Amino acid sequence: MNPLAVGIAGLGAIGAPVARALATGLPGLRLEAVAVRDPATLGDRLPGIDTVAVDFDELAARCDIVIEALPRASFRDVATPAIRRGRIFMPLSVGALLDETDLIDLAVANGARIIVPTGALLGLDAVRAAAEGTIVSIGIETRKPPESLRGAPYFATHPIDLDHLDRATLVFDGNARDGARGFPASVNVAAALSLAGIGPERTTLRIWADPTLSRNVHTIRVESDSARFTMEIENIPSENPRTGKITPLSVIATLRGLVATVKVGT
């Protein structure tokens, strides 16, 4: 079987490690092309790796799998051509899906698949299994160093001085949909959790800015008719403090699962 051609939009803290893994060799997969804002930086981001920089339309035309690893503002520009061509679309700006639900209808119409990696989260297999029964409640509490929350749109209307916090401070208490809008670069975990479980309105989210932390900490609590469980993960930040080192590894694991003979977990 010919390897599946993979295209990556964005070569930041997620896209670059995934591209390097593909170039090193993932059986059944190959790096076909990338899309970056400035093609002149391709050699710096992927030294010694033979690939080409293309626009979003050509990325969709050339690739079986399109990975979106760009800021939220570019989400639709990457997603639309990939979905229209019936590709496997793998978004990292998962919160965008909560507002761009027409893309799901477009995927149905064109035979595309939208596959969301676990990313910086854990336990989505258990949440999906519980959702086959009845989930009573799901909540996620996120604690992050203040610098990883800097620049979030939420602070335009809820000003908080992140530079002078001396203790953990609750900066958001609401649901996953509102949280994804207010913190589009920081809480894609909550959006993924809501898609796996009972939806963004019923998934509660609390965000803390904690100057004592050096890691991003996510705690999930689920109450259902089949199980009650609590999960916590402490992610080591990558070069981008908003992104954990485990996130690109999750993408790589998801890619492996698409072509694996033996696949563990749902």
C-alpha positions as CSV (number, residue, x, y, z in Angstrom):
1,M,0.0,0.0,0.0
2,N,1.3,3.4,-0.9
3,P,2.1,5.6,2.1
4,L,-0.4,8.3,2.9
5,A,0.7,11.8,2.0
6,V,0.7,14.2,5.0
7,G,0.6,18.0,4.8
8,I,1.1,20.3,7.7
9,A,-0.1,23.9,7.9
10,G,2.2,25.6,10.4
11,L,5.7,24.8,11.6
12,G,5.6,26.1,15.1
13,A,5.8,24.1,18.4
14,I,3.5,21.4,17.0
15,G,4.0,21.3,13.3
16,A,7.8,21.3,13.2
17,P,8.2,18.2,15.5
18,V,5.6,16.4,13.6
19,A,7.2,17.2,10.3
20,R,10.6,16.0,11.6
21,A,9.1,12.7,12.8
22,L,7.5,12.2,9.4
23,A,10.8,12.9,7.6
24,T,12.7,10.6,9.9
25,G,10.2,7.9,9.0
26,L,6.7,6.8,10.2
27,P,5.7,3.6,8.4
28,G,2.8,4.1,6.0
29,L,3.1,7.8,6.0
30,R,5.2,10.4,4.3
31,L,5.7,14.2,4.5
32,E,4.3,15.6,1.3
33,A,4.3,19.4,1.8
34,V,3.9,22.2,4.3
35,A,2.1,25.5,4.4
36,V,3.9,28.4,6.2
37,R,3.5,32.1,6.3
38,D,7.0,32.8,5.0
39,P,8.4,30.0,2.7
40,A,11.9,31.5,3.2
41,T,11.9,30.2,6.7
42,L,11.4,26.6,5.7
43,G,15.1,25.8,5.7
44,D,15.5,27.2,9.2
45,R,12.5,25.3,10.6
46,L,13.3,22.0,8.9
47,P,17.0,21.9,8.2
48,G,18.1,19.1,6.0
49,I,14.5,17.9,5.3
50,D,13.3,17.7,1.7
51,T,9.8,19.1,1.4
52,V,8.0,21.9,-0.3
53,A,6.0,24.9,0.8
54,V,2.6,25.4,-0.8
55,D,-0.6,27.3,-0.1
56,F,-3.6,25.9,1.6
57,D,-5.4,24.9,-1.6
58,E,-2.4,23.0,-2.9
59,L,-1.8,21.4,0.4
60,A,-5.3,19.9,0.2
61,A,-4.9,18.9,-3.4
62,R,-1.6,17.0,-2.7
63,C,-2.2,15.4,0.6
64,D,-4.4,12.6,2.0
65,I,-4.1,14.0,5.5
66,V,-4.0,17.8,6.4
67,I,-2.8,18.8,9.8
68,E,-3.8,22.3,11.0
69,A,-1.3,23.7,13.5
70,L,-1.8,27.5,13.1
71,P,-3.3,30.3,15.1
72,R,-7.1,30.3,15.3
73,A,-7.5,33.0,12.6
74,S,-6.3,30.7,9.9
75,F,-8.4,27.7,10.9
76,R,-11.1,28.0,8.2
77,D,-8.6,28.8,5.4
78,V,-6.9,25.5,6.1
79,A,-10.0,23.4,6.9
80,T,-12.3,24.3,4.0
81,P,-10.2,23.1,1.0
82,A,-9.1,19.9,2.9
83,I,-12.7,19.0,3.8
84,R,-14.0,19.9,0.3
85,R,-11.6,17.4,-1.2
86,G,-12.7,14.7,1.2
87,R,-9.3,14.5,3.1
88,I,-8.6,13.5,6.6
89,F,-8.5,16.8,8.4
90,M,-6.6,16.9,11.8
91,P,-7.2,20.2,13.6
92,L,-5.2,21.4,16.6
93,S,-7.3,24.6,17.0
94,V,-10.1,22.4,18.2
95,G,-12.0,25.3,19.8
96,A,-12.8,26.6,16.3
97,L,-14.9,23.5,15.6
98,L,-17.4,24.7,18.3
99,D,-18.2,27.8,16.2
100,E,-17.5,26.4,12.7
101,T,-20.0,23.6,12.8
102,D,-20.9,24.0,9.2
103,L,-17.6,22.4,8.4
104,I,-18.9,19.2,9.9
105,D,-21.8,19.2,7.5
106,L,-19.3,19.9,4.7
107,A,-17.3,16.9,5.8
108,V,-20.4,14.7,5.6
109,A,-21.2,16.0,2.2
110,N,-17.7,15.3,0.8
111,G,-16.8,12.1,2.7
112,A,-14.1,13.9,4.7
113,R,-13.0,12.9,8.2
114,I,-12.2,15.3,11.0
115,I,-10.0,13.6,13.5
116,V,-9.1,15.5,16.7
117,P,-5.9,14.3,18.5
118,T,-5.9,14.0,22.2
119,G,-3.3,16.8,22.3
120,A,-2.4,18.0,25.8
121,L,-5.3,16.1,27.4
122,L,-5.7,12.5,28.7
123,G,-8.5,10.0,29.1
124,L,-10.6,10.9,26.0
125,D,-11.1,7.2,25.4
126,A,-12.8,6.9,28.8
127,V,-14.9,9.9,28.2
128,R,-16.0,8.6,24.8
129,A,-16.9,5.3,26.3
130,A,-18.9,6.9,29.1
131,A,-20.7,9.0,26.5
132,E,-22.1,5.8,25.0
133,G,-24.1,5.7,28.2
134,T,-25.2,8.7,30.2
135,I,-22.8,11.3,31.5
136,V,-24.2,13.4,34.3
137,S,-21.4,16.0,34.4
138,I,-18.0,16.8,33.1
139,G,-15.7,19.6,34.4
140,I,-12.1,20.6,33.6
141,E,-9.9,22.8,35.7
142,T,-6.9,24.3,34.0
143,R,-4.0,25.8,35.9
144,K,-1.3,27.6,33.9
145,P,1.7,29.9,34.5
146,P,0.4,33.5,33.7
147,E,2.7,33.9,30.7
148,S,0.9,31.1,28.9
149,L,-2.4,33.0,29.1
150,R,-1.0,36.3,27.9
151,G,-2.7,37.9,24.9
152,A,-6.0,36.0,25.3
153,P,-9.0,37.9,23.9
154,Y,-10.9,37.4,27.2
155,F,-8.7,39.9,28.9
156,A,-9.9,42.7,26.6
157,T,-13.1,42.8,28.6
158,H,-11.9,41.2,31.8
159,P,-8.6,42.9,32.5
160,I,-6.3,41.1,34.9
161,D,-2.7,42.1,35.5
162,L,-0.9,38.8,34.8
163,D,2.5,40.4,35.5
164,H,2.0,41.0,39.2
165,L,0.1,38.0,40.5
166,D,1.5,36.6,43.8
167,R,-1.0,33.7,44.1
168,A,-3.2,31.4,42.0
169,T,-6.0,33.5,40.6
170,L,-9.2,32.3,39.0
171,V,-9.5,34.1,35.7
172,F,-12.4,32.2,34.1
173,D,-15.4,30.2,35.4
174,G,-17.9,29.1,32.7
175,N,-18.4,26.6,30.0
176,A,-16.1,25.2,27.3
177,R,-17.7,27.2,24.4
178,D,-17.1,30.5,26.1
179,G,-13.7,29.4,27.3
180,A,-12.6,28.4,23.8
181,R,-13.7,31.9,22.5
182,G,-11.9,33.7,25.2
183,F,-8.7,31.7,25.2
184,P,-8.4,30.3,21.7
185,A,-4.7,29.4,22.1
186,S,-4.8,28.0,25.6
187,V,-7.8,25.8,26.2
188,N,-8.3,23.6,23.1
189,V,-8.2,20.8,25.7
190,A,-11.6,21.9,27.0
191,A,-13.0,22.0,23.4
192,A,-11.7,18.4,22.7
193,L,-13.2,17.2,26.0
194,S,-16.6,18.7,25.2
195,L,-16.6,17.1,21.7
196,A,-15.8,13.7,23.3
197,G,-18.4,14.0,26.0
198,I,-21.6,16.1,26.4
199,G,-21.0,19.2,24.4
200,P,-19.5,22.6,25.1
201,E,-22.4,24.2,27.0
202,R,-22.6,21.4,29.5
203,T,-18.8,21.0,29.9
204,T,-17.7,23.3,32.8
205,L,-14.3,25.0,32.7
206,R,-12.3,26.9,35.3
207,I,-9.0,28.6,34.4
208,W,-6.4,29.6,37.0
209,A,-3.3,31.7,36.4
210,D,-0.8,30.4,38.9
211,P,2.6,32.1,39.2
212,T,3.9,29.1,41.3
213,L,3.6,26.7,38.3
214,S,6.1,25.9,35.6
215,R,3.8,23.3,34.0
216,N,0.3,23.4,32.5
217,V,-2.0,21.3,34.7
218,H,-5.4,20.0,33.6
219,T,-7.8,18.1,36.0
220,I,-10.9,16.4,34.6
221,R,-13.8,15.1,36.7
222,V,-16.5,12.9,35.1
223,E,-19.7,11.6,36.7
224,S,-21.6,9.1,34.6
225,D,-23.9,6.0,35.0
226,S,-21.0,3.7,34.2
227,A,-18.1,5.3,36.1
228,R,-16.9,8.2,38.2
229,F,-13.3,9.2,37.4
230,T,-10.8,12.0,38.0
231,M,-7.8,12.5,35.8
232,E,-4.9,15.0,36.1
233,I,-2.0,15.7,33.7
234,E,1.0,18.1,34.2
235,N,2.4,19.1,30.8
236,I,5.9,20.4,30.3
237,P,5.7,23.5,28.1
238,S,7.4,23.5,24.7
239,E,9.2,26.5,23.2
240,N,5.7,28.0,23.1
241,P,4.4,28.3,26.7
242,R,0.9,27.8,25.5
243,T,1.7,24.4,24.0
244,G,2.8,21.3,26.0
245,K,5.6,19.0,24.6
246,I,3.2,16.1,24.6
247,T,0.9,17.8,22.0
248,P,3.0,17.1,18.9
249,L,3.6,13.6,20.3
250,S,-0.1,13.1,20.4
251,V,-0.4,14.1,16.8
252,I,2.3,11.6,15.9
253,A,0.5,8.8,17.8
254,T,-2.7,9.7,16.1
255,L,-1.0,9.5,12.7
256,R,0.4,6.1,13.6
257,G,-3.1,4.9,14.6
258,L,-4.4,5.7,11.1
259,V,-2.2,3.1,9.5
260,A,-1.4,0.7,12.3
261,T,-2.1,-3.0,12.0
262,V,-2.7,-3.2,15.8
263,K,-4.3,-0.1,17.3
264,V,-4.7,0.3,21.1
265,G,-7.6,2.4,22.3
266,T,-10.5,3.9,20.5
